[in-house]
């Protein structure tokens, strides 16, 4: 039978303009399923929550009604406390939702992607392909709702801030089974098929309780509550102001508020009260603090590390000490909230952020501040490596929402030379997690924006085409990738000349694609050109030269040209250790590749320690939940299978298959490889009834993804035919070891490791 497909890792690209396979995880880098169901409730509950007990009771009664999916909406104007009520409900009634609580932001630009991100962290399975086409994001979301774990238990889904613009799209993404209870917060009335719970202003007595320390009644207190429109947000801000200014009487406070009355009488009274409360806080800030507050409006309403604010010290015409004093003043007045779980990190309320945007527009140097803000996050994006470690991920994860803000709303503040970096950073972030569907729009937008800003004939256009093509290649979408890579190569040659490092990168990446398709005669001259060009331009001691040595060695290994491959592998490994250090993902690639070569030659005692080193290094650097770790598990299992150590190989193959499915989806070529390898293991042991369905799955998947005549497809087809022949001829355990093609290093296994290198 055909032996296992061992992946031998190859850097598929190199050079400053290429991207490949970073491990960038949202919030955490390991997806080990938690012992408890998802229970995410924003940490925004106020200490003095008052006046909404009846609404909480009514809401619970509506959501607990049996039958079809219960959808209830907390509806009301801005600042009325809709989100706070939803938070309190989730906190107080969480025991009634043993299946979990999933909090979603309806204003997210890609709500489907947000749902997938959250659920993928807690589920071992991924949605399967339907027929000949991949699932859309909407279909993936439906699958996750249908397969939510733990099964059958009641789940609360909160969809915060539904608007006129997003309601229609939100409806298509809601769960449809009766184990879910959906709670909306919205400023809209009378949504179709939704039980509405209108949220009004607080009753006067509850407003007094919220505003004052003891709920004491007085004419001035009552007038003050009335002027604020009994809105919780305005009351909370004024309460804080009074606590910070104990000598200020309620009458004087009311006088000051009235002095800030907006002239636009068309604005309803309560909204005017909230704006006036904000304005009052604003007027109490010194000019430096006002400038700092206005600058905060540029940040997304997410985690803000204060060091990012300090980066604008010069433009804000202040010192670092001034910035920190401003922080204290803003915190005192409830204009920012400190995050207890993160040191020196804050958040700004979305409503306050909107208020401050108008203040920012009034500053003289607004454009300079916007450019500075964009530059802070572009620098972070540029530091994201092609293969980030767990430490890399942790260090940049909080910056992603703000980088997204730059891409969506501040792209006009980005210099021409930095345009690509914005989208490149976001693309790497999602691609590194195997979230290709989320990464793809960023790479596409990069191509569009760069072309529109710089014109068709620009090196950054070639870079953008290259990155999008590599994403397609990672998914096995070779027909989509090839024309983009050819365009990138031709453009680089035309603009930069034949002698340029970016041309070498394009040659390397196109050669990779040809290798993916088994077109070795097309790939080899391109790899040789890339290697020679890099040596000539970069010198012998350069990481890109190590990449090219590794790539060419892998190609020779594919073809069984072992004596030519070995010295190149050894050179690449030594060069990487010397230049990058022992603790680097590329070193793990080279260890794995050299082990694969030894395994190909039956030099098992030399291969095993290298495979083990590579696996340990990848786990240490990339985390347990990474495709490279899955490939190392697969490779080590293949070695054990080659030696007849079946009991050691089987659990590793099973782990690798599960990990590939979870990270990459059911319709990825790596999954077909794992199915084939596990089937081979069972066949080698005479477990034919277990092997046959796995071969059938692998064959169907490869025919769909790679085509009927692809060498990998042919290999599986022959494996299945041999298995059936053996079953027909006799029911004895027979291994066909005479077929040279079916070695422990099938070229597909080696090629896939190359891809993920």
C-alpha positions as CSV (number, residue, x, y, z in Angstrom):
1,X,0.0,0.0,0.0
2,X,1.1,3.6,-0.4
3,X,2.9,4.8,2.6
4,X,2.1,7.8,4.6
5,X,2.4,11.3,3.3
6,X,5.0,13.1,5.3
7,X,4.9,16.9,5.1
8,X,8.3,18.4,4.6
9,X,8.2,22.1,5.3
10,X,9.2,24.6,2.8
11,X,9.2,28.4,3.1
12,X,6.9,29.1,0.2
13,X,8.1,32.6,-0.2
14,X,10.6,35.0,1.1
15,X,11.3,38.7,0.9
16,X,9.7,41.8,2.3
17,X,6.6,41.7,0.0
18,X,5.2,38.3,0.8
19,X,2.9,36.9,3.4
20,X,2.5,33.3,4.5
21,X,0.7,31.6,7.4
22,X,1.1,33.7,10.5
23,X,-0.4,32.2,13.6
24,X,-2.4,35.1,14.8
25,X,-5.2,34.4,17.2
26,X,-8.0,36.6,18.5
27,X,-7.7,37.0,22.2
28,X,-6.0,33.7,22.7
29,X,-3.7,31.5,20.7
30,X,-4.9,28.1,21.8
31,X,-8.3,26.7,20.9
32,X,-8.5,23.9,23.4
33,X,-12.2,23.5,24.1
34,X,-13.1,24.9,27.5
35,X,-14.8,22.7,30.2
36,X,-17.7,25.1,30.4
37,X,-20.0,26.6,27.7
38,X,-19.4,30.0,26.2
39,X,-20.5,32.7,28.7
40,X,-19.3,36.0,27.4
41,X,-20.9,39.0,29.1
42,X,-19.2,42.4,28.7
43,X,-17.7,43.7,31.9
44,X,-19.7,46.9,31.9
45,X,-22.2,46.5,34.7
46,X,-22.6,49.5,36.9
47,X,-22.4,49.3,40.7
48,X,-25.6,51.3,41.3
49,X,-28.0,49.8,38.8
50,X,-31.5,51.0,39.8
51,X,-35.0,51.2,38.5
52,X,-35.3,48.4,36.0
53,X,-36.4,45.3,38.1
54,X,-39.8,45.2,36.4
55,X,-38.2,45.3,33.0
56,X,-35.9,42.5,33.9
57,X,-38.8,40.4,35.1
58,X,-40.8,41.1,32.0
59,X,-37.9,40.4,29.8
60,X,-37.3,37.0,31.4
61,X,-40.9,36.0,31.0
62,X,-40.8,36.8,27.3
63,X,-37.6,35.0,26.7
64,X,-38.6,31.9,28.6
65,X,-41.7,31.3,26.6
66,X,-41.6,27.8,24.9
67,X,-42.0,27.2,21.2
68,X,-40.1,28.8,18.4
69,X,-37.1,31.0,18.9
70,X,-38.0,33.7,21.4
71,X,-36.7,37.1,20.1
72,X,-37.1,40.1,22.4
73,X,-35.9,43.6,21.9
74,X,-35.0,46.2,24.5
75,X,-36.0,49.3,22.5
76,X,-35.5,52.9,23.2
77,X,-33.5,56.0,22.5
78,X,-29.7,56.5,22.8
79,X,-28.5,56.8,26.3
80,X,-31.6,55.2,27.8
81,X,-29.6,52.2,29.2
82,X,-30.5,49.4,26.7
83,X,-27.1,47.8,26.8
84,X,-26.9,48.1,30.5
85,X,-30.2,46.4,31.0
86,X,-29.2,43.6,28.7
87,X,-25.9,43.2,30.6
88,X,-27.8,43.0,33.9
89,X,-30.2,40.5,32.5
90,X,-27.3,38.2,31.4
91,X,-25.6,38.5,34.7
92,X,-28.7,37.9,36.9
93,X,-30.2,35.1,34.8
94,X,-27.2,33.3,33.5
95,X,-28.0,30.2,35.4
96,X,-31.1,29.8,33.3
97,X,-29.0,29.5,30.2
98,X,-26.8,26.4,30.8
99,X,-26.0,26.2,27.1
100,X,-24.1,29.5,27.3
101,X,-24.3,33.2,26.5
102,X,-23.1,34.7,23.3
103,X,-22.8,38.5,23.1
104,X,-22.6,40.0,19.7
105,X,-22.2,43.6,18.4
106,X,-24.6,44.2,15.6
107,X,-22.6,47.2,14.3
108,X,-19.6,45.0,13.5
109,X,-18.8,45.4,9.8
110,X,-18.8,41.6,9.4
111,X,-21.2,40.1,12.0
112,X,-20.9,36.6,10.4
113,X,-17.2,36.7,10.9
114,X,-17.6,37.8,14.5
115,X,-19.9,34.8,15.2
116,X,-17.5,32.4,13.6
117,X,-14.6,33.8,15.5
118,X,-16.3,33.4,18.9
119,X,-17.8,29.9,18.2
120,X,-14.6,28.5,16.6
121,X,-12.8,29.0,19.8
122,X,-15.1,26.7,21.6
123,X,-15.9,23.9,19.1
124,X,-13.8,21.1,17.8
125,X,-15.8,20.8,14.6
126,X,-16.1,23.0,11.5
127,X,-18.8,23.1,8.9
128,X,-18.6,20.8,6.0
129,X,-18.7,21.8,2.3
130,X,-22.0,21.3,0.5
131,X,-21.6,19.7,-2.9
132,X,-19.1,21.4,-5.3
133,X,-19.0,24.8,-3.6
134,X,-17.6,26.1,-0.3
135,X,-20.0,27.3,2.3
136,X,-20.7,31.0,2.5
137,X,-20.2,32.8,5.8
138,X,-23.9,32.8,6.3
139,X,-24.1,29.0,5.8
140,X,-21.2,28.5,8.2
141,X,-23.0,30.6,10.8
142,X,-26.2,28.5,10.4
143,X,-24.1,25.3,10.8
144,X,-22.5,26.6,14.0
145,X,-25.9,27.5,15.5
146,X,-27.2,24.0,14.5
147,X,-24.2,22.3,16.1
148,X,-23.8,24.5,19.1
149,X,-22.2,22.8,22.1
150,X,-23.2,21.8,24.7
151,X,-26.1,20.3,22.8
152,X,-29.8,20.8,23.6
153,X,-29.3,23.2,26.5
154,X,-30.9,26.7,26.4
155,X,-28.6,29.4,25.0
156,X,-28.9,33.2,25.2
157,X,-27.7,35.3,22.2
158,X,-27.5,39.0,22.8
159,X,-27.3,41.2,19.6
160,X,-26.4,44.6,20.8
161,X,-27.2,47.9,18.9
162,X,-29.4,46.8,16.0
163,X,-30.0,49.6,13.6
164,X,-32.0,50.3,10.5
165,X,-28.9,49.7,8.4
166,X,-28.0,46.3,9.9
167,X,-31.3,44.7,10.9
168,X,-31.9,43.0,7.6
169,X,-28.5,41.4,7.4
170,X,-28.7,40.5,11.1
171,X,-32.0,38.6,10.6
172,X,-30.3,36.2,8.2
173,X,-27.7,35.3,10.8
174,X,-29.9,34.6,13.8
175,X,-30.4,31.0,15.0
176,X,-33.7,29.3,14.1
177,X,-34.0,26.4,16.6
178,X,-36.0,26.8,19.8
179,X,-33.1,26.2,22.2
180,X,-31.9,29.7,21.5
181,X,-33.3,32.9,23.1
182,X,-32.3,36.1,21.2
183,X,-32.2,39.4,23.0
184,X,-31.8,42.6,20.9
185,X,-31.0,46.1,21.9
186,X,-32.1,48.7,19.4
187,X,-33.3,52.2,18.8
188,X,-35.9,51.0,16.3
189,X,-39.6,50.4,17.0
190,X,-41.8,47.6,15.9
191,X,-39.3,45.2,14.4
192,X,-41.0,42.3,12.6
193,X,-41.5,39.1,14.6
194,X,-39.8,40.6,17.7
195,X,-41.4,41.0,21.1
196,X,-40.6,44.6,22.0
197,X,-39.8,45.8,25.5
198,X,-39.8,49.6,25.3
199,X,-37.4,51.1,27.7
200,X,-38.4,54.5,29.0
201,X,-36.6,57.0,31.1
202,X,-36.3,56.2,34.8
203,X,-39.1,57.1,37.1
204,X,-38.4,60.3,39.1
205,X,-37.8,58.4,42.3
206,X,-35.3,56.0,40.7
207,X,-33.6,58.9,38.9
208,X,-33.2,60.6,42.3
209,X,-31.7,57.4,43.7
210,X,-29.3,57.1,40.8
211,X,-28.3,60.8,40.9
212,X,-27.9,61.3,44.7
213,X,-26.2,59.3,47.4
214,X,-29.2,58.6,49.5
215,X,-32.1,59.3,47.1
216,X,-32.9,62.4,49.1
217,X,-35.7,64.5,47.7
218,X,-35.4,68.2,47.2
219,X,-36.7,70.8,44.7
220,X,-33.2,71.3,43.2
221,X,-32.6,67.5,42.9
222,X,-35.9,67.0,41.2
223,X,-35.3,69.8,38.8
224,X,-31.9,68.5,38.0
225,X,-33.3,65.1,37.2
226,X,-36.0,66.6,35.1
227,X,-33.5,68.7,33.1
228,X,-31.3,65.6,32.4
229,X,-34.4,63.9,31.1
230,X,-34.1,61.1,33.7
231,X,-31.6,59.4,31.4
232,X,-29.2,57.0,33.2
233,X,-26.1,58.1,31.3
234,X,-26.6,61.8,32.0
235,X,-27.5,61.1,35.6
236,X,-24.4,58.9,36.1
237,X,-22.1,61.6,34.7
238,X,-23.6,64.4,36.8
239,X,-23.5,62.2,39.9
240,X,-19.8,61.6,39.4
241,X,-19.3,65.4,38.9
242,X,-21.1,66.1,42.2
243,X,-19.0,63.6,44.1
244,X,-15.8,65.1,42.7
245,X,-17.1,68.6,43.6
246,X,-18.7,68.3,47.1
247,X,-19.0,72.1,47.6
248,X,-21.1,72.5,44.5
249,X,-24.8,72.8,45.3
250,X,-27.5,71.1,43.3
251,X,-28.9,74.5,42.4
252,X,-25.5,75.7,41.1
253,X,-25.1,72.5,39.2
254,X,-28.5,73.0,37.5
255,X,-27.5,76.6,36.6
256,X,-24.3,75.4,34.9
257,X,-26.2,72.8,32.9
258,X,-28.8,75.2,31.8
259,X,-26.0,77.6,30.6
260,X,-25.0,74.8,28.2
261,X,-28.5,74.4,26.8
262,X,-28.3,73.7,23.0
263,X,-30.0,76.2,20.8
264,X,-31.5,73.6,18.5
265,X,-35.0,73.3,19.9
266,X,-35.7,70.5,17.4
267,X,-33.5,68.2,19.5
268,X,-35.7,66.3,22.0
269,X,-35.2,67.4,25.6
270,X,-33.6,64.2,26.9
271,X,-31.0,64.0,24.2
272,X,-30.1,67.6,24.9
273,X,-29.7,66.7,28.5
274,X,-27.1,64.0,27.7
275,X,-25.2,66.3,25.4
276,X,-25.3,69.0,28.0
277,X,-23.9,66.6,30.6
278,X,-21.1,65.8,28.3
279,X,-20.5,69.4,27.5
280,X,-20.4,70.2,31.2
281,X,-17.7,67.6,31.7
282,X,-15.9,69.0,28.7
283,X,-15.9,72.5,30.0
284,X,-14.3,71.4,33.3
285,X,-11.3,70.0,31.5
286,X,-8.2,72.1,31.0
287,X,-7.1,72.7,27.4
288,X,-4.5,69.9,27.4
289,X,-7.0,67.4,28.7
290,X,-9.5,68.6,26.2
291,X,-7.0,67.9,23.4
292,X,-6.2,64.5,24.8
293,X,-9.9,63.7,25.1
294,X,-10.5,64.7,21.5
295,X,-7.6,62.5,20.3
296,X,-9.3,59.6,22.1
297,X,-12.2,59.8,19.7
298,X,-9.9,58.4,16.9
299,X,-9.7,55.0,18.8
300,X,-12.1,52.2,18.2
301,X,-14.4,51.7,21.3
302,X,-12.2,48.9,22.4
303,X,-9.1,48.3,24.6
304,X,-6.9,51.4,24.5
305,X,-3.3,51.1,25.8
306,X,-2.3,54.4,27.2
307,X,1.1,54.2,25.6
308,X,-0.6,54.7,22.3
309,X,-2.1,58.0,23.5
310,X,1.3,59.1,24.8
311,X,2.7,58.8,21.2
312,X,0.9,62.0,20.3
313,X,2.5,64.1,23.1
314,X,4.2,66.5,20.7
315,X,1.2,67.1,18.5
316,X,-1.0,67.7,21.6
317,X,1.5,70.3,22.8
318,X,2.1,68.7,26.1
319,X,4.5,66.6,28.1
320,X,4.1,62.9,29.1
321,X,3.3,64.1,32.6
322,X,0.5,66.3,31.1
323,X,-0.9,63.2,29.3
324,X,-1.0,61.2,32.5
325,X,-2.7,64.0,34.4
326,X,-5.3,64.2,31.6
327,X,-5.9,60.5,32.0
328,X,-6.7,61.0,35.7
329,X,-9.1,63.8,35.0
330,X,-10.9,61.9,32.2
331,X,-11.2,58.9,34.5
332,X,-12.6,60.9,37.3
333,X,-15.3,62.3,35.1
334,X,-16.4,59.0,33.7
335,X,-15.1,59.9,30.2
336,X,-12.9,56.8,30.2
337,X,-13.1,53.5,32.0
338,X,-10.2,51.7,33.4
339,X,-9.9,48.0,32.6
340,X,-9.0,46.1,35.7
341,X,-7.7,43.0,33.9
342,X,-5.2,44.9,31.8
343,X,-2.5,47.2,33.1
344,X,-2.7,50.9,31.9
345,X,-5.6,50.1,29.5
346,X,-8.8,52.0,29.1
347,X,-12.0,52.1,27.2
348,X,-14.1,54.9,25.9
349,X,-17.9,54.7,25.7
350,X,-19.2,54.9,22.1
351,X,-21.5,57.8,22.9
352,X,-18.8,59.8,24.5
353,X,-16.5,59.0,21.6
354,X,-19.1,60.4,19.2
355,X,-19.4,63.5,21.3
356,X,-15.6,64.0,21.2
357,X,-15.4,63.5,17.5
358,X,-17.0,67.0,17.1
359,X,-14.4,68.4,19.4
360,X,-11.6,66.8,17.5
361,X,-12.8,68.4,14.2
362,X,-12.6,71.8,15.9
363,X,-8.9,71.5,16.7
364,X,-6.4,73.3,14.5
365,X,-4.2,70.3,13.8
366,X,-6.8,67.6,13.3
367,X,-5.2,66.3,10.2
368,X,-1.8,65.9,11.9
369,X,-3.4,64.0,14.8
370,X,-5.2,61.7,12.4
371,X,-2.0,61.0,10.6
372,X,-0.2,60.3,13.9
373,X,-2.9,57.9,15.0
374,X,-2.7,56.0,11.8
375,X,1.1,55.8,11.9
376,X,1.0,54.2,15.4
377,X,-1.0,51.2,14.2
378,X,0.7,51.0,10.9
379,X,4.0,50.5,12.7
380,X,2.4,47.7,14.8
381,X,1.0,46.1,11.6
382,X,4.5,46.2,10.0
383,X,6.0,44.4,12.9
384,X,3.7,41.3,12.6
385,X,6.0,38.6,11.3
386,X,5.1,36.1,8.6
387,X,4.9,33.3,11.2
388,X,4.2,35.0,14.5
389,X,4.8,33.2,17.8
390,X,2.5,33.1,20.8
391,X,4.4,36.1,22.2
392,X,4.0,38.0,19.0
393,X,0.3,37.4,19.0
394,X,-0.2,38.5,22.6
395,X,1.8,41.7,22.0
396,X,-0.4,43.0,19.2
397,X,-3.8,41.6,19.6
398,X,-5.3,44.7,21.3
399,X,-4.2,46.8,18.3
400,X,-6.3,45.0,15.7
401,X,-9.6,46.9,16.4
402,X,-7.8,50.2,16.0
403,X,-6.0,49.1,12.8
404,X,-9.4,48.1,11.5
405,X,-10.6,51.7,12.3
406,X,-7.7,53.0,10.2
407,X,-8.6,50.8,7.3
408,X,-12.3,51.6,7.4
409,X,-12.4,55.3,8.4
410,X,-8.9,56.9,8.3
411,X,-7.3,55.6,5.1
412,X,-7.1,59.1,3.8
413,X,-4.6,59.8,6.7
414,X,-2.2,57.1,5.5
415,X,0.7,57.9,3.3
416,X,1.0,56.2,-0.1
417,X,4.0,54.1,1.0
418,X,2.1,52.7,4.0
419,X,-1.2,51.9,2.3
420,X,-0.5,48.2,1.8
421,X,0.7,47.7,5.3
422,X,-2.7,48.5,6.8
423,X,-4.5,45.7,4.9
424,X,-1.5,43.4,5.0
425,X,-1.5,43.5,8.8
426,X,-5.2,42.6,9.0
427,X,-4.8,39.9,6.4
428,X,-2.0,38.3,8.2
429,X,-4.0,38.5,11.4
430,X,-6.8,36.4,10.1
431,X,-4.9,34.2,7.6
432,X,-2.7,33.0,10.5
433,X,-5.7,31.5,12.2
434,X,-6.9,29.7,9.1
435,X,-9.8,32.2,8.8
436,X,-9.4,32.6,5.1
437,X,-12.9,33.8,4.4
438,X,-12.2,36.8,6.7
439,X,-8.7,37.4,5.5
440,X,-9.7,37.5,1.8
441,X,-11.7,40.8,1.8
442,X,-8.7,42.6,3.4
443,X,-6.3,41.3,0.7
444,X,-8.8,42.2,-2.0
445,X,-9.3,45.6,-0.6
446,X,-5.5,46.1,-0.5
447,X,-5.4,45.5,-4.2
448,X,-8.2,47.9,-4.9
449,X,-7.0,50.7,-2.7
450,X,-3.4,50.5,-3.8
451,X,-4.4,50.5,-7.5
452,X,-6.8,53.5,-6.9
453,X,-4.2,55.5,-5.0
454,X,-1.0,54.6,-6.8
455,X,-2.1,53.5,-10.2
456,X,-1.9,50.1,-11.9
457,X,1.9,50.4,-12.5
458,X,3.3,50.4,-9.0
459,X,5.4,47.8,-7.1
460,X,2.9,47.8,-4.2
461,X,0.3,46.5,-6.7
462,X,2.5,43.6,-7.4
463,X,2.9,43.0,-3.6
464,X,-0.9,43.1,-3.2
465,X,-1.5,40.6,-6.0
466,X,1.2,38.4,-4.6
467,X,-0.4,38.3,-1.1
468,X,-3.9,37.5,-2.5
469,X,-2.5,34.8,-4.7
470,X,-0.7,33.1,-1.7
471,X,-4.0,33.1,0.2
472,X,-5.7,31.3,-2.6
473,X,-2.8,28.9,-2.9
474,X,-3.1,28.1,0.8
475,X,-6.7,27.0,0.1
476,X,-5.8,24.9,-2.9
477,X,-7.4,27.5,-5.2
478,X,-4.6,27.2,-7.8
479,X,-6.5,28.4,-10.8
480,X,-7.3,31.7,-8.9
481,X,-3.7,32.1,-7.7
482,X,-1.7,31.5,-10.9
483,X,-2.8,34.5,-13.0
484,X,-2.2,36.8,-10.0
485,X,1.3,35.5,-9.5
486,X,2.2,35.8,-13.2
487,X,0.9,39.4,-13.1
488,X,3.0,40.2,-10.0
489,X,6.1,38.7,-11.6
490,X,5.7,40.6,-14.8
491,X,4.9,43.9,-13.0
492,X,8.0,43.5,-10.8
493,X,10.3,42.9,-13.7
494,X,8.8,45.8,-15.7
495,X,9.0,48.3,-12.8
496,X,12.1,47.1,-10.9
497,X,14.2,45.3,-13.5
498,X,15.4,41.7,-13.6
499,X,17.9,42.3,-10.8
500,X,15.7,43.0,-7.8
501,X,14.9,41.0,-4.6
502,X,11.1,41.3,-5.2
503,X,11.6,39.6,-8.6
504,X,13.3,36.7,-6.8
505,X,10.3,36.5,-4.4
506,X,7.9,36.4,-7.3
507,X,9.9,33.7,-9.0
508,X,9.9,31.7,-5.8
509,X,6.1,32.0,-5.3
510,X,5.3,31.0,-8.8
511,X,7.6,28.0,-8.5
512,X,5.7,27.1,-5.3
513,X,2.4,27.1,-7.2
514,X,3.8,24.8,-9.9
515,X,5.1,22.5,-7.3
516,X,1.7,22.4,-5.7
517,X,0.3,21.1,-9.0
518,X,3.1,18.6,-9.6
519,X,4.6,20.7,-12.4
520,X,8.2,20.0,-11.3
521,X,9.8,20.8,-14.7
522,X,8.1,24.3,-14.6
523,X,9.1,24.9,-11.0
524,X,12.8,23.9,-11.0
525,X,14.2,26.7,-13.3
526,X,12.3,29.3,-11.3
527,X,13.7,28.1,-8.0
528,X,17.2,28.1,-9.4
529,X,16.8,31.6,-10.7
530,X,15.4,32.8,-7.4
531,X,18.3,31.3,-5.5
532,X,21.0,32.7,-7.8
533,X,19.4,36.1,-7.7
534,X,19.1,36.2,-4.0
535,X,22.7,35.2,-3.5
536,X,23.8,37.8,-5.9
537,X,21.7,40.6,-4.4
538,X,21.6,39.7,-0.8
539,X,24.8,37.8,-0.2
540,X,25.2,34.2,1.0
541,X,24.3,35.0,4.6
542,X,20.6,36.0,4.3
543,X,17.4,34.3,5.5
544,X,15.9,34.5,2.0
545,X,18.9,32.5,0.7
546,X,18.1,29.8,3.3
547,X,14.5,29.8,2.1
548,X,15.6,29.3,-1.5
549,X,18.0,26.5,-0.6
550,X,15.2,24.8,1.3
551,X,12.8,25.2,-1.5
552,X,15.1,23.7,-4.1
553,X,16.0,20.8,-1.8
554,X,12.3,20.1,-1.3
555,X,11.7,20.0,-5.0
556,X,14.6,17.5,-5.5
557,X,13.2,15.5,-2.6
558,X,9.8,15.3,-4.4
559,X,11.5,13.8,-7.3
560,X,13.6,11.3,-5.3
561,X,16.8,13.2,-6.0
562,X,18.0,12.6,-2.5
563,X,21.7,13.1,-3.0
564,X,21.1,16.5,-4.4
565,X,18.5,17.5,-1.7
566,X,20.5,16.6,1.4
567,X,23.3,19.1,1.2
568,X,20.9,21.9,0.5
569,X,18.7,21.0,3.4
570,X,21.8,20.9,5.7
571,X,23.0,24.3,4.4
572,X,19.5,25.8,5.0
573,X,19.3,24.5,8.5
574,X,22.7,25.7,9.5
575,X,22.1,29.1,7.9
576,X,18.8,29.6,9.7
577,X,20.3,28.6,13.1
578,X,23.1,31.0,12.6
579,X,20.9,34.0,11.4
580,X,17.7,33.4,13.3
581,X,18.7,31.5,16.4
582,X,17.6,28.1,17.6
583,X,14.2,29.2,18.7
584,X,12.6,30.2,15.4
585,X,9.7,28.7,13.3
586,X,12.0,28.5,10.3
587,X,14.4,26.3,12.2
588,X,11.5,23.9,12.9
589,X,10.8,23.8,9.2
590,X,14.3,22.8,8.4
591,X,14.5,20.2,11.1
592,X,11.3,18.7,9.8
593,X,12.5,18.8,6.2
594,X,15.7,17.0,6.9
595,X,13.9,14.4,8.9
596,X,11.6,13.9,6.0
597,X,14.5,13.3,3.7
598,X,16.0,10.7,6.1
599,X,12.6,9.1,6.4
600,X,12.4,8.9,2.6
601,X,15.6,6.9,2.6
602,X,14.7,4.6,5.5
603,X,17.1,6.3,7.8
604,X,14.6,6.2,10.6
605,X,17.0,6.5,13.6
606,X,18.2,9.8,12.1
607,X,14.7,11.1,11.2
608,X,12.9,10.5,14.6
609,X,14.9,12.9,16.8
610,X,14.6,15.6,14.2
611,X,10.8,15.2,13.9
612,X,10.4,15.2,17.7
613,X,12.5,18.4,17.9
614,X,10.5,20.1,15.2
615,X,7.2,19.2,16.9
616,X,8.3,20.4,20.3
617,X,9.7,23.7,18.8
618,X,6.4,24.4,17.0
619,X,4.3,23.7,20.0
620,X,6.5,26.0,22.1
621,X,6.5,28.8,19.5
622,X,3.2,28.6,17.8
623,X,0.9,26.9,20.4
624,X,-0.9,23.6,20.3
625,X,-3.6,24.9,17.9
626,X,-1.6,25.6,14.7
627,X,-1.5,23.9,11.3
628,X,2.3,23.4,11.5
629,X,1.8,21.5,14.7
630,X,-0.8,19.3,13.0
631,X,1.7,18.6,10.2
632,X,4.4,17.6,12.6
633,X,2.0,15.2,14.3
634,X,1.3,13.8,10.9
635,X,4.9,13.4,10.0
636,X,5.9,11.7,13.3
637,X,3.0,9.3,12.9
638,X,4.2,8.5,9.4
639,X,7.6,7.6,10.7
640,X,6.1,5.3,13.3
641,X,3.9,3.8,10.6
642,X,6.9,3.1,8.4
643,X,8.5,1.2,11.2
644,X,5.3,-0.8,12.0
645,X,4.8,1.1,15.3
646,X,1.1,1.3,14.7
647,X,-0.1,1.9,18.3
648,X,2.1,5.0,18.4
649,X,1.1,6.3,15.0
650,X,-2.7,6.0,15.2
651,X,-3.3,8.6,18.0
652,X,-1.0,11.1,16.3
653,X,-2.8,10.7,12.9
654,X,-6.1,11.1,14.6
655,X,-4.9,14.3,16.4
656,X,-3.6,15.7,13.1
657,X,-6.8,15.0,11.2
658,X,-9.0,16.6,13.9
659,X,-6.7,19.7,14.1
660,X,-6.7,20.2,10.3
661,X,-10.5,20.0,10.2
662,X,-10.8,22.4,13.1
663,X,-8.4,25.0,11.8
664,X,-8.7,24.7,8.0
665,X,-12.2,23.3,7.4
666,X,-13.4,20.1,6.0
667,X,-12.6,21.0,2.4
668,X,-8.8,21.6,2.6
669,X,-6.2,19.4,0.8
670,X,-4.5,18.8,4.2
671,X,-7.7,17.0,5.4
672,X,-7.6,14.7,2.3
673,X,-3.9,14.0,3.1
674,X,-4.8,13.1,6.7
675,X,-7.7,10.9,5.6
676,X,-5.4,9.0,3.2
677,X,-2.7,8.5,5.8
678,X,-5.1,7.2,8.5
679,X,-6.6,4.9,5.9
680,X,-3.1,3.6,5.0
681,X,-2.4,2.9,8.7
682,X,-5.6,0.8,9.0
683,X,-4.8,-1.0,5.7
684,X,-1.3,-1.8,6.9
685,X,-2.9,-3.5,9.9
686,X,-5.5,-5.4,7.8
687,X,-8.3,-3.2,9.2
688,X,-9.8,-2.9,5.7
689,X,-13.4,-2.0,6.7
690,X,-12.0,1.1,8.5
691,X,-9.6,2.0,5.8
692,X,-12.0,1.9,2.8
693,X,-14.4,4.7,3.8
694,X,-11.5,7.0,4.6
695,X,-9.9,6.4,1.2
696,X,-13.3,7.1,-0.4
697,X,-13.6,10.4,1.4
698,X,-10.0,11.4,0.6
699,X,-10.5,10.5,-3.1
700,X,-13.7,12.5,-3.4
701,X,-12.1,15.5,-1.7
702,X,-9.0,15.5,-3.8
703,X,-11.1,15.2,-7.0
704,X,-13.1,18.2,-5.9
705,X,-10.2,20.4,-4.8
706,X,-7.2,19.2,-6.9
707,X,-8.9,17.7,-9.9
708,X,-9.3,14.2,-11.3
709,X,-5.8,13.9,-12.8
710,X,-3.7,15.5,-10.1
711,X,-0.8,13.3,-8.9
712,X,-2.2,13.3,-5.3
713,X,-5.6,12.3,-6.6
714,X,-4.1,9.5,-8.6
715,X,-2.2,8.2,-5.6
716,X,-5.4,7.9,-3.5
717,X,-7.2,6.3,-6.4
718,X,-4.5,3.7,-6.7
719,X,-4.5,3.1,-2.9
720,X,-8.2,2.5,-2.9
721,X,-7.9,0.1,-5.9
722,X,-5.1,-1.8,-4.3
723,X,-7.1,-2.1,-1.1
724,X,-10.1,-3.5,-2.9
725,X,-7.9,-5.9,-4.9
726,X,-6.5,-7.2,-1.6
727,X,-10.0,-7.6,-0.1
728,X,-11.1,-9.5,-3.2
729,X,-8.1,-11.7,-3.5
730,X,-8.0,-12.7,0.1
731,X,-8.9,-11.5,3.5
732,X,-5.3,-11.8,4.7
733,X,-3.2,-8.9,5.9
734,X,-1.0,-8.2,2.9
735,X,1.0,-5.1,2.2
736,X,2.0,-4.2,-1.3
737,X,5.5,-2.9,-0.7
738,X,6.7,-3.2,-4.3
739,X,5.3,0.0,-5.7
740,X,8.1,2.6,-5.8
741,X,5.6,5.5,-6.1
742,X,4.0,4.7,-2.7
743,X,6.8,5.6,-0.4
744,X,6.7,7.1,3.1
745,X,7.3,10.5,1.5
746,X,4.6,10.9,-1.1
747,X,5.2,14.2,-2.8
748,X,1.9,15.6,-1.6
749,X,2.8,15.2,2.0
750,X,6.2,16.9,1.4
751,X,4.6,19.6,-0.7
752,X,2.0,20.5,1.9
753,X,4.7,20.8,4.6
754,X,6.3,23.2,2.1
755,X,3.2,25.2,1.9
756,X,2.9,25.6,5.6
757,X,6.5,26.3,6.1
